[in-house]
Amino acid sequence: MPVSCISPEGISTPETFTHVITATGGKTVFIAGQVAEDNGWLVGAGDMVAQSRQVFANIGRCLKAAGARPDQVTKLTIFVANYKRDYLPQIEAGRVSLFGDHKPTDTLVGVAALSHSDYMLEVDAIAVVEEGR
């Protein structure tokens, strides 16, 4: 199932995401917002790197359960509580641990708070998987 990353002319080429991805055929997998929990227990209170790694590990678990791979993810929405620009490289540490060189499209939204005061990050994802896989 081809997923194609496109960098349009006249728009900067970002290091951490792709502006456009096309996907043809297949089933669409929607993953609900994942937070830094492992079996219901918070991981990394106050530590954005630890929370980011756990959030993206959870997305990886969800992908596997749906029969999808990280390179089939086309879109992420990243919600960051009390956003600070310094968080970007910390979030990237978790992201790279799942995606490696694959750079899904993304939207990053700074929010006042998430569903629990200790959550620093929540990420949802969309993947497109070839039918029958």
C-alpha positions as CSV (number, residue, x, y, z in Angstrom):
1,M,0.0,0.0,0.0
2,P,1.8,3.1,-1.2
3,V,2.2,6.0,1.2
4,S,3.9,8.9,-0.5
5,C,5.5,11.9,1.3
6,I,5.5,15.1,-0.6
7,S,7.4,18.4,0.0
8,P,5.6,21.1,-2.0
9,E,7.6,23.8,-3.8
10,G,7.6,27.1,-2.0
11,I,7.1,25.6,1.5
12,S,10.0,24.9,3.8
13,T,11.0,21.3,4.3
14,P,10.6,20.6,8.0
15,E,12.9,18.2,9.9
16,T,10.2,16.5,12.0
17,F,7.2,16.1,9.7
18,T,5.9,16.1,6.2
19,H,3.5,18.7,4.8
20,V,1.6,16.3,2.5
21,I,1.1,12.5,2.5
22,T,-1.0,10.6,0.0
23,A,-2.3,7.1,0.6
24,T,-4.2,4.9,-1.8
25,G,-6.4,1.9,-1.2
26,G,-6.6,0.0,2.0
27,K,-8.3,0.4,5.4
28,T,-8.0,3.4,7.6
29,V,-6.9,3.0,11.2
30,F,-7.8,5.7,13.7
31,I,-6.0,5.6,17.1
32,A,-7.4,7.6,20.0
33,G,-5.3,10.0,21.9
34,Q,-2.6,8.2,23.8
35,V,-1.1,9.4,27.0
36,A,1.9,8.4,29.1
37,E,0.4,5.4,30.9
38,D,1.6,1.8,31.0
39,N,-1.2,-0.5,32.1
40,G,-3.0,2.4,33.7
41,W,0.0,3.8,35.6
42,L,1.5,7.2,34.8
43,V,5.0,7.1,33.3
44,G,7.4,10.0,33.7
45,A,5.6,12.6,35.9
46,G,7.1,16.0,35.1
47,D,9.4,14.4,32.4
48,M,8.4,15.3,28.8
49,V,11.0,12.9,27.3
50,A,9.8,9.9,29.4
51,Q,6.1,10.8,28.6
52,S,6.9,11.2,24.9
53,R,8.6,7.8,24.7
54,Q,5.6,6.2,26.5
55,V,3.0,7.9,24.4
56,F,4.7,6.8,21.1
57,A,5.2,3.3,22.5
58,N,1.5,3.2,23.1
59,I,0.8,4.3,19.6
60,G,3.1,1.5,18.4
61,R,1.1,-1.0,20.5
62,C,-2.1,0.3,19.0
63,L,-0.7,0.0,15.4
64,K,0.4,-3.5,16.0
65,A,-3.0,-4.5,17.4
66,A,-4.6,-3.1,14.2
67,G,-2.2,-4.9,11.9
68,A,-0.5,-1.6,11.0
69,R,3.1,-0.4,11.0
70,P,4.6,3.0,12.0
71,D,5.5,3.8,8.3
72,Q,1.8,3.6,7.5
73,V,0.9,6.4,9.8
74,T,-0.3,9.4,7.7
75,K,-1.4,11.9,10.4
76,L,-0.7,12.8,14.0
77,T,-2.3,15.3,16.2
78,I,-0.1,16.3,19.2
79,F,-1.6,18.0,22.2
80,V,0.9,19.6,24.6
81,A,-0.2,20.9,28.0
82,N,1.4,24.2,29.0
83,Y,3.3,24.3,25.7
84,K,6.8,25.6,25.7
85,R,9.0,25.6,22.5
86,D,11.7,23.8,24.5
87,Y,9.4,20.7,24.5
88,L,9.8,20.2,20.7
89,P,13.1,18.2,20.9
90,Q,11.9,16.3,23.9
91,I,8.7,15.3,22.0
92,E,10.9,14.4,19.0
93,A,12.8,11.9,21.1
94,G,9.7,9.8,21.6
95,R,8.5,10.3,18.0
96,V,11.8,9.1,16.5
97,S,11.8,6.0,18.8
98,L,8.6,4.9,17.0
99,F,8.9,6.3,13.5
100,G,12.6,6.5,12.8
101,D,13.0,8.4,9.5
102,H,9.2,8.3,8.7
103,K,7.7,11.7,9.1
104,P,3.9,11.7,9.2
105,T,2.0,14.9,8.8
106,D,1.2,16.5,12.1
107,T,-0.6,19.3,13.9
108,L,0.8,20.4,17.3
109,V,-1.7,22.2,19.6
110,G,-0.7,23.8,22.9
111,V,-3.5,23.4,25.4
112,A,-4.0,24.6,29.0
113,A,-4.5,21.1,30.4
114,L,-5.2,17.5,29.4
115,S,-7.6,15.0,31.1
116,H,-5.3,14.5,34.1
117,S,-3.1,17.2,35.6
118,D,0.1,15.0,35.3
119,Y,-0.3,14.4,31.6
120,M,2.0,16.6,29.6
121,L,1.3,15.1,26.1
122,E,-1.5,13.3,24.2
123,V,-1.2,12.1,20.6
124,D,-3.7,10.6,18.3
125,A,-2.9,9.0,14.9
126,I,-4.3,7.9,11.6
127,A,-2.8,5.1,9.5
128,V,-3.7,3.6,6.1
129,V,-3.1,-0.1,5.7
130,E,-3.3,-2.3,2.6
131,E,-6.5,-4.4,2.8
132,G,-5.9,-8.0,3.8
133,R,-2.8,-7.2,5.9
